[in-house]
Amino acid sequence: MPITTEPHVATRPALTTTVAREYVHRAALSEVLLTGWTKTGRDAFTVTAQWPRSHSFYVSEHGMHDPLLLCETARQAGTLLAHVGYSIPLGHQLSWSRVQFAINPHALRVEGTPADIELHVTCSDIRLHRGVPVTMTMHMEAVRSNSLLAVASVRFGSHSPAVYQRLRAGKGDTSEVFARAPQPPEPVSRSTVGRLRKQDIVLAPTPNRLRWQLRVDTSHPVLFDHALDHVPGMLMLEAIRQAGHATEPERAGTIMPTSMDVSFNRYIEFDEPCWIEAESVDTPASLSGNRRTIRVAALQSGLCAVNATAELTETTSL
């Protein structure tokens, strides 16, 4: 008797890739952290990401991922969803007005494989113009291995090319502004900010111990992945982190930012010096010795362009 069997159907493995670099405003494919997205509700999404075990700029230290990888992931997620979730055209300028995050440092530990991250995003306070958002807030919960990694929120505005040209009147073409950016001043010492490479230091010294000049190196391959006409937000987050280290340089290699609340009030221009000022704030947590809080302001032309509060945690206590 002949034996009949069901035909064998080969199953294809699930394949993973990154999202298009254009959707996260990156030139280098190697700097794209996001791997996918799905819509889960009217204004709700899940975005997936992967963090490398080692990164050239967001360096893993003390066996832990850099907390600012979360901020870059949140930035990319906000940009991606603005385009694919809300049809904001490519070519529109997206500008932060406020960024907040609080991170669980225990979930930052580097393991034997890259860290797979899920961002659960809900969008609110959406203001539309001709059906396209011009301002909105994205609230994010980051999950790793079913554990809460962080909560974050990003509020930003979107400007069409014509509106942005009017907003930036007198600044000229982006490539020209970028090309004319002055050379950065000499940095503070590596030990002051816990950075090994001169190129990664974003503060230059002044006679005041708690005041620095912002060091803008437009040749930096990560902070300036492509031409811009102003200082990017991620550079300012790095400046806040380094200011926290520089307030107590003897602890610079052993502390990390575990929360920030940052308001972006004005664009920071290339052609004028920007001054970073910091002060420590006493809180019940800081008095314990494991955590401390700082306030940071970025001043340009006598105006406060960025102001922030950040909490720094001693890694040896984790």
C-alpha positions in Angstrom: 0.0 0.0 0.0 1.4 3.4 -0.9 2.2 5.7 1.9 1.1 9.3 1.5 2.5 12.2 3.5 1.7 15.9 3.7 4.1 17.9 1.6 7.0 19.4 3.6 6.9 23.2 3.9 10.2 24.8 4.9 9.7 27.5 7.6 11.5 30.7 7.1 13.2 32.2 10.1 12.1 35.5 11.3 14.6 38.1 10.1 15.6 41.3 11.9 16.9 44.5 10.3 17.0 48.2 11.3 14.5 50.8 10.3 15.5 53.1 7.4 18.2 55.6 8.5 16.2 58.5 7.0 13.4 58.0 9.5 15.7 58.5 12.4 17.8 61.3 10.8 21.0 59.4 10.7 23.6 59.2 7.9 25.4 56.2 9.3 23.6 52.9 9.3 25.8 51.8 12.2 24.2 54.5 14.3 20.6 53.3 13.8 19.4 51.6 17.0 15.8 50.9 16.1 14.8 47.5 14.6 11.0 47.9 14.1 7.7 49.4 15.1 4.0 48.5 15.3 0.8 50.5 15.9 -1.0 49.3 19.0 -3.7 51.9 19.4 -5.0 55.2 18.1 -2.0 57.1 19.5 0.0 54.1 20.8 3.0 52.3 19.4 5.6 49.7 20.2 9.1 50.4 18.9 11.9 47.8 19.2 15.6 48.6 19.5 18.9 46.9 20.1 21.9 48.3 22.0 25.3 47.0 21.1 27.5 45.7 24.0 30.0 48.4 23.1 29.6 51.7 21.4 32.2 54.2 20.2 30.8 57.2 22.0 28.1 55.9 24.4 30.6 53.8 26.2 29.8 50.8 28.4 31.6 51.2 31.7 31.5 49.3 35.0 29.7 46.6 33.2 26.7 48.9 32.4 25.3 50.4 29.3 25.5 54.2 29.0 22.2 55.8 30.1 22.4 58.3 27.3 21.8 55.4 24.9 18.3 55.6 26.2 18.1 59.2 25.2 19.4 58.5 21.7 16.9 55.6 21.4 14.0 57.9 22.5 15.2 60.5 20.1 15.2 58.0 17.2 11.8 56.6 18.3 10.2 60.0 18.3 11.6 60.9 14.9 10.5 57.5 13.4 7.0 57.8 14.7 6.7 61.4 13.7 7.3 60.2 10.1 5.7 56.8 9.9 2.9 57.2 12.5 1.8 60.8 11.8 2.9 61.4 8.2 5.3 64.3 9.0 7.2 64.5 5.7 10.9 63.9 5.5 12.6 67.2 5.3 10.6 68.8 8.1 12.7 69.9 11.1 11.9 68.3 14.4 13.0 70.3 17.5 12.9 69.3 21.1 11.3 71.6 23.7 11.6 69.2 26.7 13.1 65.9 27.5 12.7 63.9 30.7 13.8 60.5 31.7 14.3 58.3 34.8 16.2 55.1 34.4 16.6 51.9 36.5 20.4 51.5 36.6 20.1 47.8 37.6 18.6 47.1 34.2 21.6 48.6 32.4 23.9 45.7 33.0 25.8 44.5 30.0 25.1 40.8 29.3 26.5 38.2 26.9 24.4 39.5 24.0 23.2 42.9 22.8 20.4 44.4 24.8 16.9 44.1 23.1 14.7 47.0 24.1 10.9 47.6 23.7 9.6 51.1 23.9 5.9 51.4 24.6 4.9 54.8 23.3 1.8 56.9 23.8 1.3 60.3 22.1 -0.6 63.2 23.5 -1.0 67.0 23.4 -1.0 66.8 19.6 -1.6 70.1 17.8 -2.3 69.8 14.1 -1.9 72.2 11.2 -3.5 71.1 8.0 -3.7 67.6 9.4 0.0 67.4 10.3 1.3 67.6 13.9 3.2 70.8 14.7 3.7 69.9 18.4 3.3 66.7 20.3 4.5 64.8 23.4 5.6 61.2 23.4 5.6 59.2 26.6 7.7 56.1 26.6 8.2 53.1 28.8 11.4 51.1 28.0 11.3 47.4 28.8 14.2 45.0 28.8 13.7 41.3 29.4 10.2 42.0 30.8 11.7 44.4 33.4 11.1 48.2 33.4 14.3 49.9 32.2 13.2 53.5 32.1 10.4 56.0 31.6 10.9 59.0 29.4 9.0 61.8 27.6 9.9 63.9 24.7 8.0 67.1 23.6 8.9 68.5 20.2 7.8 70.7 17.4 7.8 70.1 13.7 8.6 72.8 11.1 8.1 72.7 7.4 11.1 73.8 5.3 9.4 77.2 4.6 8.6 77.8 8.3 12.1 76.7 9.3 13.7 79.1 6.8 11.7 82.0 8.3 12.5 80.8 11.9 16.2 80.6 11.1 16.3 83.8 9.0 19.8 85.1 8.5 21.5 81.8 9.2 21.8 80.9 5.6 22.2 77.4 4.1 22.8 74.6 6.6 25.9 73.3 4.8 27.4 76.8 4.8 26.6 77.4 8.4 28.1 74.0 9.3 31.2 74.6 7.2 31.8 78.0 8.9 31.6 76.6 12.4 34.7 77.7 14.4 37.3 75.2 15.7 36.6 74.1 19.2 38.7 75.4 22.1 41.0 73.1 24.1 39.1 70.8 26.4 39.2 70.2 30.1 41.3 67.3 31.2 40.1 63.8 30.5 39.9 62.9 34.2 37.7 65.9 34.9 34.8 64.5 32.8 35.6 60.8 32.8 36.3 60.7 29.0 39.3 59.0 27.5 39.3 60.7 24.0 39.8 64.4 23.5 37.3 64.4 20.7 34.5 63.2 23.1 35.0 66.1 25.6 32.4 68.8 25.2 33.6 71.3 27.9 36.5 73.8 27.8 37.8 75.3 31.0 37.2 78.9 32.3 38.6 80.6 35.4 35.4 79.7 37.2 35.5 76.1 38.5 31.7 75.6 37.9 31.6 77.4 34.5 32.8 76.1 31.1 32.6 77.0 27.5 30.7 74.5 25.4 33.1 72.7 23.1 31.5 72.1 19.7 33.5 69.8 17.5 31.6 69.4 14.2 33.9 66.7 13.1 32.6 64.3 15.7 31.3 61.3 13.9 28.4 60.6 16.3 27.3 63.9 17.7 27.5 65.4 14.2 26.6 62.4 12.0 25.4 64.9 9.4 25.5 68.7 8.7 23.3 70.8 11.0 22.8 74.6 11.4 22.8 74.6 15.2 24.1 72.6 18.2 22.1 69.3 18.5 20.1 68.3 21.6 22.2 65.1 22.2 25.3 67.2 22.5 23.6 69.3 25.2 22.6 66.2 27.1 26.3 65.1 27.0 27.3 68.6 28.2 24.9 68.2 31.2 26.4 64.8 32.0 30.0 66.1 31.7 29.1 69.2 33.9 27.9 66.8 36.5 31.2 65.0 36.4 33.2 68.2 36.4 31.6 69.5 39.6 33.3 66.6 41.4 36.1 65.4 39.2 37.4 63.0 41.8 34.2 61.0 41.2 33.9 61.5 37.5 34.6 57.9 36.6 32.2 56.4 39.0 28.9 58.3 38.6 26.2 58.1 35.9 23.1 60.2 35.2 20.0 58.3 36.2 17.4 61.0 35.6 17.2 64.3 33.7 14.6 67.0 33.1 15.8 69.3 30.3 14.1 72.3 28.8 15.3 73.6 25.4 14.4 77.3 25.1 16.5 78.5 22.2 18.7 77.2 19.4 22.4 77.3 20.3 24.4 78.8 17.5 27.9 77.8 16.2 29.2 81.3 15.8 28.9 82.6 19.4 30.4 81.0 22.6 27.9 79.1 24.8 28.6 78.9 28.6 27.7 76.0 30.7 27.1 76.7 34.4 26.4 74.1 37.1 25.5 74.0 40.8 24.9 71.2 43.2 21.5 70.9 44.9 21.1 69.3 48.3 18.3 66.6 48.5 17.6 63.8 50.9 19.1 61.4 48.4 22.2 63.4 47.9 22.8 63.6 51.7 23.0 59.7 51.7 26.2 60.0 49.6 25.0 57.6 46.8 23.1 60.2 44.7 23.3 63.9 44.1 21.4 66.4 42.1 22.8 69.3 39.9 21.2 72.2 38.0 22.8 73.1 34.7 22.2 76.1 32.5 23.5 76.8 29.0 23.8 80.6 28.3 24.4 82.2 25.0 24.2 86.0 24.2 23.0 86.5 27.8 20.0 84.3 27.4 19.3 80.8 28.8 19.1 78.4 25.9 18.9 75.2 27.9 18.2 74.6 31.6 18.2 71.2 33.3 18.1 69.2 36.5 20.0 65.9 36.6 20.4 63.2 39.2 23.8 61.4 39.3 24.2 58.0 40.9 27.3 56.4 42.3 27.9 53.2 40.3 29.8 51.5 43.1 26.6 51.5 45.1 24.6 49.5 42.5 
